[in-house]
Amino acid sequence: MVGESNYTECVVKRKSGAAGEILLKSLLVFLCLVCIAVALLLNGILQFVGFALLIAACFFTFNMWPKFRKEFEYIFVDGQIDIDVMYSGSTRKHLKRFDMDKIEIVAPVDSHSLDGYKHMNLKPLDYTSKMGLNDVYAIILKGEKEPEKILIEPDDNFLTYMKKKSPRKVEYTLQKKPVEN
């Protein structure tokens, strides 16, 4: 198949507004307000320390705030899968890279194909939107020391490329959508 591209990517936005996220944002704002109060109420050298704490708290909050908006990007290139996270659409961090050769199985998380791996009690690496709208797939792969479980939300195109590369390892059938007239 000369000229056929073996590249696809999928972007999944992480749900914002979770309870833990709102609590952490509130704590960051509260920390800045407390530092303002300390800086204004103290006198002398302690006021200088209060302003230094205020600057440090504001700098920390400014650097942490973009990390609340996450997008995961799954990239498939010739049988190799890369998973990256993008913070606020500007900062990218590489999270995971693995080959299809190391994968044991790819299946929906509620599939009976994964029943044989439940006894391992693998802690999943969750790279999903946490919205529950799309199908979440589990990837079991051979790790350095022990098997790993990765949770992703790939689209149909991404799953098709994975199935094309390793048909026996990927549990997926393309859902035909009705044609609208």
Phi, psi and omega per residue, in radians:
M1 nan 1.290 -3.101
V2 -1.207 2.364 3.085
G3 1.495 -0.069 3.135
E4 -1.407 2.294 -3.110
S5 -1.400 2.383 3.062
N6 -1.976 0.834 -3.097
Y7 -2.344 2.325 2.986
T8 -2.695 2.776 3.096
E9 -2.478 2.783 -3.115
C10 -2.515 2.323 3.132
V11 -1.998 2.294 -3.129
V12 -2.200 2.149 3.130
K13 -1.519 2.297 3.102
R14 -1.330 2.421 3.128
K15 -1.104 2.330 3.079
S16 -1.830 2.799 3.103
G17 1.643 0.241 3.083
A18 -1.146 2.737 -3.067
A19 -1.006 -0.749 3.139
G20 -1.133 -0.659 3.131
E21 -1.171 -0.759 3.118
I22 -1.116 -0.696 3.104
L23 -1.110 -0.773 -3.134
L24 -1.145 -0.716 3.076
K25 -1.082 -0.737 3.125
S26 -1.098 -0.715 3.116
L27 -1.131 -0.673 3.112
L28 -1.119 -0.777 3.111
V29 -1.134 -0.733 3.118
F30 -1.084 -0.703 3.103
L31 -1.041 -0.771 3.116
C32 -1.121 -0.726 3.130
L33 -1.142 -0.704 3.099
V34 -1.115 -0.717 3.124
C35 -1.141 -0.624 3.070
I36 -1.119 -0.790 3.138
A37 -1.096 -0.767 3.127
V38 -1.096 -0.753 -3.108
A39 -1.148 -0.603 -3.107
L40 -1.459 -0.480 -3.072
L41 -1.528 -0.401 -3.094
L42 -1.536 2.793 3.131
N43 -2.136 2.750 3.026
G44 1.219 -2.414 -3.084
I45 -1.154 -0.530 3.119
L46 -1.161 -0.544 3.081
Q47 -1.163 -0.670 3.075
F48 -1.092 -0.740 3.098
V49 -1.115 -0.700 3.113
G50 -1.086 -0.737 3.098
F51 -1.184 -0.620 3.078
A52 -1.122 -0.726 3.085
L53 -1.126 -0.676 3.112
L54 -1.078 -0.795 3.124
I55 -1.102 -0.753 3.132
A56 -1.117 -0.729 -3.138
A57 -1.154 -0.734 3.113
C58 -1.149 -0.696 3.110
F59 -1.114 -0.761 3.123
F60 -1.096 -0.784 3.130
T61 -1.109 -0.750 3.130
F62 -1.059 -0.648 3.136
N63 -1.387 -0.480 -3.117
M64 -1.480 -0.522 -3.015
W65 -0.985 -0.763 -3.138
P66 -1.130 -0.390 -3.112
K67 -1.240 -0.129 3.120
F68 -1.400 -0.357 3.101
R69 -1.810 1.793 -3.081
K70 -1.962 2.534 2.950
E71 -2.338 2.340 3.061
F72 -1.742 2.401 3.104
E73 -2.096 2.162 3.069
Y74 -1.807 2.255 -3.121
I75 -2.165 2.233 3.106
F76 -1.981 2.093 3.103
V77 -2.373 1.967 3.058
D78 0.817 0.810 3.061
G79 1.508 0.056 3.096
Q80 -1.958 2.348 -3.112
I81 -1.999 2.242 3.054
D82 -1.993 2.429 3.058
I83 -2.141 2.131 3.133
D84 -2.117 2.753 3.010
V85 -2.080 2.430 3.084
M86 -2.052 2.237 3.123
Y87 -1.734 2.119 3.115
S88 0.943 0.452 3.098
G89 1.227 0.125 -3.077
S90 -2.124 -0.599 -3.103
T91 -1.909 2.306 -3.123
R92 -2.036 2.427 3.079
K93 -2.325 2.272 3.117
H94 -1.368 2.257 -3.105
L95 -1.835 -0.813 -2.984
K96 -2.670 2.523 3.029
R97 -2.448 2.320 3.094
F98 -2.698 2.771 3.130
D99 -1.709 2.695 3.077
M100 -1.096 -0.415 3.121
D101 -1.118 -0.522 -3.120
K102 -1.488 -0.183 -3.121
I103 -1.344 2.356 3.043
E104 -1.610 -0.751 -3.139
I105 -2.760 2.584 2.993
V106 -2.232 2.102 -3.086
A107 -2.695 2.759 3.034
P108 -1.019 2.555 -3.052
V109 -1.065 -0.422 3.138
D110 -1.661 0.197 -3.102
S111 -1.365 2.555 3.084
H112 -1.284 -0.222 3.091
S113 -1.132 -0.390 -3.125
L114 -1.597 -0.036 -3.106
D115 -1.030 -0.573 -3.136
G116 -1.225 -0.171 -3.115
Y117 -1.877 -0.054 -3.099
K118 -1.154 -0.567 -3.109
H119 -1.196 -0.267 -3.116
M120 -1.353 -0.310 -3.113
N121 0.865 0.927 -3.134
L122 -1.335 2.324 3.071
K123 -1.409 2.051 -3.056
P124 -1.327 2.533 2.951
L125 -1.590 1.959 -2.987
D126 -1.672 1.894 3.097
Y127 -2.044 0.849 -3.099
T128 -2.000 3.052 -3.134
S129 -1.386 -0.321 -3.072
K130 1.088 0.431 3.101
M131 -1.732 -0.418 -3.136
G132 1.321 0.154 -3.128
L133 -1.386 -0.653 -3.089
N134 -1.768 2.941 3.091
D135 -1.312 2.239 3.091
V136 -1.662 2.279 3.139
Y137 -1.948 2.505 3.067
A138 -1.819 2.368 3.050
I139 -1.987 2.106 3.039
I140 -1.791 2.139 -3.140
L141 -2.338 2.748 3.124
K142 -1.326 1.994 3.129
G143 -1.568 -3.081 3.132
E144 -1.069 -0.850 -3.078
K145 -1.926 -0.667 -3.107
E146 -2.545 2.862 3.123
P147 -1.080 2.652 3.122
E148 -2.108 2.636 3.092
K149 -2.112 2.186 -3.121
I150 -2.122 2.312 3.100
L151 -1.854 2.226 3.124
I152 -2.387 2.901 3.056
E153 -2.167 1.290 -3.112
P154 -1.341 2.719 3.052
D155 -1.518 3.097 -3.095
D156 -1.063 -0.692 -3.128
N157 -1.097 -0.782 -3.141
F158 -1.088 -0.780 3.131
L159 -1.155 -0.597 3.107
T160 -1.112 -0.755 3.104
Y161 -1.135 -0.695 3.105
M162 -1.127 -0.749 -3.136
K163 -1.142 -0.647 3.118
K164 -1.140 -0.649 -3.119
K165 -1.313 -0.740 -3.106
S166 -2.414 1.423 -3.033
P167 -1.094 -0.539 -3.092
R168 -1.451 -0.299 -3.109
K169 -1.615 -0.362 -3.033
V170 -1.871 2.105 3.100
E171 -1.653 1.749 -3.102
Y172 -2.815 2.365 2.979
T173 -2.240 2.314 -3.111
L174 -1.138 2.213 3.115
Q175 -1.484 2.003 3.124
K176 -1.302 2.222 3.138
K177 -1.615 2.473 -3.137
P178 -1.129 2.496 3.124
V179 -1.441 2.242 3.136
E180 -1.572 2.429 3.109
N181 -1.674 nan nan
